[in-house]
Amino acid sequence: MHAPFTIGIIQDAATDDIQVTVEATIPRIREAAARGAQIVCLKELFNAPYFAKSQKHDRFDIAEPIPGPTTTAMQKIAKELGIVLIVPIFEKQARGVYRNSAAIIDADGSMLGVYRKMHIPDDPMFNEKFYFTPGDAAADDSIDKIGAVAKQASGFRVWHTRFADIGVLICWDQWYPEAARITALLGADVIFYPIPLLLVLITLLFALVLPGEALARRKKKDTGPPKPDRLEFGALPAINYDIDLGFGF
């Protein structure tokens, strides 16, 4: 059983200049840590404006490998502050293979692994299938560059961080309950869902879905009816029903 831990969920603006956006995000990470956050989750594709509203080939130029410049910078910050960081970026995994990914960095700065978004939408304003290959469940680390850094197979995972055992899913994954169910059964104390948009309709839908997801994956304990424990840090709250789901916008 882990001791109580504090979550920071950062919502911020992004510019077309990745370096400027990353440098602007770092003070917000420092603020979260100063306010007691031990696990900090950034928004989906945090270092650029959400670009999947349209199909533009030049957007592939902003993708980078993991490890890469952005994740390396975040590893240094995580180690300095002694916090866990969830860092979602547009990943270039290999030639012609691009992913909507999140790097998981432990409090000592080590790269624990990468979650790659499994469920990819293709709707007006969400042209994600143009950009992203769905995540897979490769069992052989040798085919994945991240395997040289973090021993993992891709797919639904739980990472054993300094403060908690965490799962990470991304945005559209939350409409598919088995993703959260599998992650919970793997032992996650909390499941994070980085999301890029703050649209009123989506926010309301997530506010309805989130408690249902938590209840559906409630761990069996003789503790009586579930009691919400809301933890806010500038975004939609995480709700604790024995297993937390944290949504980062």
N, C-alpha and C positions, 0 to 999 in steps of 0.2 A: 504494500500500500504506500503510495507516494504522499508526501506532505502536501498541504495546500500550496498552490502555485498561482501566479498572477499572469494574466494574458494582456498583451497590448495589440490592438488591431488598428493599423494606420491607413487612413484615407487621405490622399493628397492629390494635387494636380500634377500633370506631366506635360513636358514640352517635347518638341521634335528633336531636341538635343539631348541624347541619352546621358552624356556626362554631366550636363547641368542638372538633369532630373535626379540622377544618382546623388550628386553632391547636395541637392536640396532635401533629399530624403534622409540623409544621415543625421542632421540635427533633430529630425522628428523621432528617429530611432533612439537617439540619446535622451530626448525628452521622455519617451516611453519608459526607458530604463530608469531614469531619474525618478519617475513616478511609481516605480516598483515593479514594472513589467519584467517578467523572467522569460517569457516566450512571446516573441513579437512576429506578427504575420503582416506582410505587405500585400497590397492588392494584386489582382491578376495582371500579368504583363506590366508590372509596376513602373518600368523605366521608359515607357513611351505612351503616347495617347492610344486609346483603343482604336486600332486601325482596321478591324474586320468589318466595319460598316460598309466598306466597298472593296472591290478587287483591284489591287494595284501591285504590279510586279516589283516596283522599287521598294516595297515594304519588306521584302525578304532580306534586304541589305542590313536591316537592324538586328537580325537574328545573330546570336553568338553561341559558342559552345559552352558546355558545362563540364569541367571548370572553364572559366573565361574571365574577362576583365571585371564584369559586374559581380559575379559570385566571389571572385578573389577579394575584391574590395569589401564585400559584406562579411567574408570570413574574418578579415582583420578587425572589423567593428565588433562582431560577435565575441571574438576572443578578448578584445580590450574591455568590453562591458560585461563579459561573463553572462551573456544571454543566448538563448536559442533564437535563430532567425529562420523564417520561412520566406524564401525569395523567389517569387514567380516571374519568369522571363520568357521571351520568345527564343526557343532553343534551336540551334542548328546542330542536329545530332550527327548527321553525315551528309554527303552530297545528295541533294534532292529529298532529304528527310528532315522536316521541320516539325517541332513540337510546341505545344502549349504546356510549359513545364513549371515545376516549383522545386528549387533546391532546398534541402533541409540541412541546416548548419547547426552543430552543437555549440554549447557554451564555451568550449575550448578552441573554437574556430575550425574544428574538423568538419569535412564534408561527409555527412551521413549517407546521402543518397539523393535521388531525384524521383519525384512523382510526375508522370506525364498524363495529362488529361485524357481520359478514356472516351468520354461522350462528347462528340463534336457537333454543334448545331449548324444548320444551313437554312437560314430564314432571312427575310428582309432585315437589313441592319446587322445581321450576324452571319457574315459570309466566311465562317471559320473553316469550312472544309476546303476552301480555296488555299488556305495557308497551312493548316495543321494536319499532320498524320496522327491518327488516334494512338494513344498509348498501348503498349503491348505487355505481354507477360513472358518475356524471354527468360529462359532458365539458365542460359549460358552468359556469364558476365563478360566473357572474352569478346563478344560481338558488340559490346557497348563501351564507349570510351570512359564512362563513369566507373566502370568496373575496375579500372586501374587505381581509382581513388577511394571508392567506397564499395565494400563487398555487398552486392545486392543483386536480385533479379528485379526487372521492371514489373509493374503491375501494382495492385493494391498492397500496401505495406504499412507496417507500424514501426516507427523509429524510437529507439530507447534513448531519450535525451537525458540530460542532467536532471531535469525537473519533472518530467512526465513522459509516458509512452504516448506518442502522438501519431495520429493519422492525418493525411492531407489528401483532399479531393479538390476539384476545381470547378467552380461555377455550375455548368450544365450537368455535371455529375450528380448534383443533388436531386434531380428529377428521377433518378434511377435508384430506388431504395436499396437494392442489393449491394451497391457500392459501399454505402455506409454500414450495412449489416455485416458484410465481410470484414470491413476494417474494424468494427467493434468486436467481432468474434476473434480477431487476431490479437485483441487485448488493448485497444486504444483507450486512453483516459479521456482524450479530447480529439475531435475531428475538426480540422480547419477547412473552410471553403473560401479561398480567395476569389473575389469577384471584382470586375473593373467598373461597373456602372452603378449609378445612384438614380435610377429611374423610379418614379413613384409607384408605378404598377408592379415592377419587379420587387421593389422593397416590400410592398404589402404582401405579395405572394410568398416571399421568403419568410416574412414574419408569421405567416400561417403555417408554412411547411416546417419550419425549424422545430417548433415544439412537438409536432407529430413525428418527425424523424427521431428526436431524442426519446420520446416515449416508446417508439417502435423498437428501439435498440436498448431500452432500459435493462440494466443488469439486474438479475434477480437477487434481491437482498430483503431481509425481514426488517424493513425500515418504514413500513407504512406507505401511504400515498406519496408520490413524488412531489417535492417542493422546489420550485424554480429558484435558482441562484443566479441573478443577472450580473454580469461583469461587463461594464462598458468602457470603451476607450475610443471615443470619437466615431463610433459606427454602430450598426445593429448589434444588440447584445448577444453574447453567448448564453445559452440556457442549459443549466446543469440538471439532468434527470438521471443521476448516477453516471451517465456518460455525457460529456459536453459536446456541443457542436458550435464552433466559432466561425462566424461569417465575417470576412474582411472585405469591405468595399473599397 
